[in-house]
């Protein structure tokens, strides 16, 4: 389940619930019309504040979900033709959403990225081949496709239906 962590005057609070519950919880405290005292870091050269209170609060939210087991993720990747996958596709399959490295879900983005790296390494060892990196559909996205070494049999990949 997602976890919302926040600190008020050095007291740390933690709220555990679904994304909808956390969003609802936050909406009770945040209003687009609220004003805050802008710090130097929040002010652009024009003197306008960069973010509304809601945007600032949302940028402080961390979403943490339990990782799926390595076995589950490995079975998913191996079930794909030529073990073809990308990070966002795996996140979408297991968590129902994409995490990014710059917005909400930064920790989950990096956790799933590390987990996939380890899984690719195990697949390369187990199936005697290497993943080739292809350009993804989105800018900066990498798609991984498995290529077996020439000495392996042609029956390496699961049959496509």
N, C-alpha and C positions, 0 to 999 in steps of 0.2 A: 504494500500500500504506500502511496505517496506520503511524505513527511514534510510538514512545514515547520521550519525552525526560525525563531526570531528572538532578539534580545532587547530588553527594555531596562535601562539603567543597570546594566551588568547582570541581570537575571535572565537566564535563557529559558525560553518556552519552546515546547515541541507539541505540534498538533498532528495526529496521524488520522488519515481518512482518505477517501477517494478524491480524485481531482475536482469533481463537482462539489464535494463537501468543503474542500479547502477553498475553492473559489467563492463559495457562498459565505464561508467564515470570513474571508478577507473583505468581501463586499460590505459587510456590516461596519467595517472600520474605515474603509476608503471611499471617498467621494471625489469625483472629478473636480468639484468646486473648492475642495480644501486648499488651503494655502500653507506653504511651509517657508521657513526662512532659508533662503538660498545661500549655500556656502560658496566660497570662491571657486571650487572645482565644478559646481553645478551651473555657473553662469557663463554664457557665451560672450565673446567680445562685444556684441551688440547690447548686452545688459539684460537680455531675456533669459529666463531659466530654460534649461535644456529639456527637462522632463516635468510632466505633471506629477502630482503626488501618487496617483495610481500607477503610472509608469515606473516611478522610482521604487515603489513597494514591490511591484511585480518583478523588477530586476533583482530584488533581494531574495526572492523565493527560490528555494532549492527543492527539486523533486528527486526523491530517491525511492526506487522500487527494488524489490529483491530481484537479483539476476536469475534468469532461468539456468538450469543446470547445463554444464558443459556438454553432457551427453545429448540433451534435447536439442541444443543449438547445432551440435555436430550432425545429428541425424537430419535436421532440416537442411543444412548446407549440402550434405551428401545426397539428399534426395533430389536436388536440382540437377538439370542437365549440365554436364561438365562442371558440376559443383559451382556454377555461376551464381554470384551474389554480390551485394554491396551492403554497406553498413545500414543505410536507411531502410532498405528492403527487410533486413533482419529485425530492425527495431519495430517497423510497422507490423510485421508478422507476430512478434512476441508481446509487444506492449501497446499496439494499436495506434502508435504515433511516432513521429520522428523527433529525436533530440538533436540539438545543435550545440556547437562548441562555443557559441557566443551569447545565447539567450537562455531561456529556461531549460532546465534539465542538463546543465553542463556536466554535472557529475555522472549522470546516467550515460551521456554521450561517451565520455572517456572510459567508463566501466565496460560498456558494450564494445567499444573499439579495442580495448585490451583483450577482452575475452575472445573476440573474433581473430585477433592476431595469433593467440595461443592455439586456437582451434585450427587455423590454416596451417600452422607449423606441424601439428599432429597429423593432419590429413596428408601433408606432403611426405611425412615419414612413413605413414601407414600405406599410402597408395603409390609410393615411389614416383613422385613427379613434383612439379612446381606450379604455383599460381602465377598467372600472367596478369599484369595490371592493365586494364583498359580504361579509357576515358568514360566517365559516367554521363548521364543525361544532364545533370546540373553541373555548374562550374565548380571545380575542385573535387567533385565526387569521383571515387575510384570504383570500378567494377572489377571483380576478381574472377578469373576463369582458370580452371585447372587444366594443365597439360601434362600428360604422363611422359615418362622418359621413353625413348624409342624401343627399349628392350622389354617393355611390359606388354602383356597380351591385349588384344583389342576388346576383350570382354570386361574391361575394368569398370566402365561406367554402367549405372543401372539403365535398364531399357526404358525408352521413352514411350509413353502411351498416347 
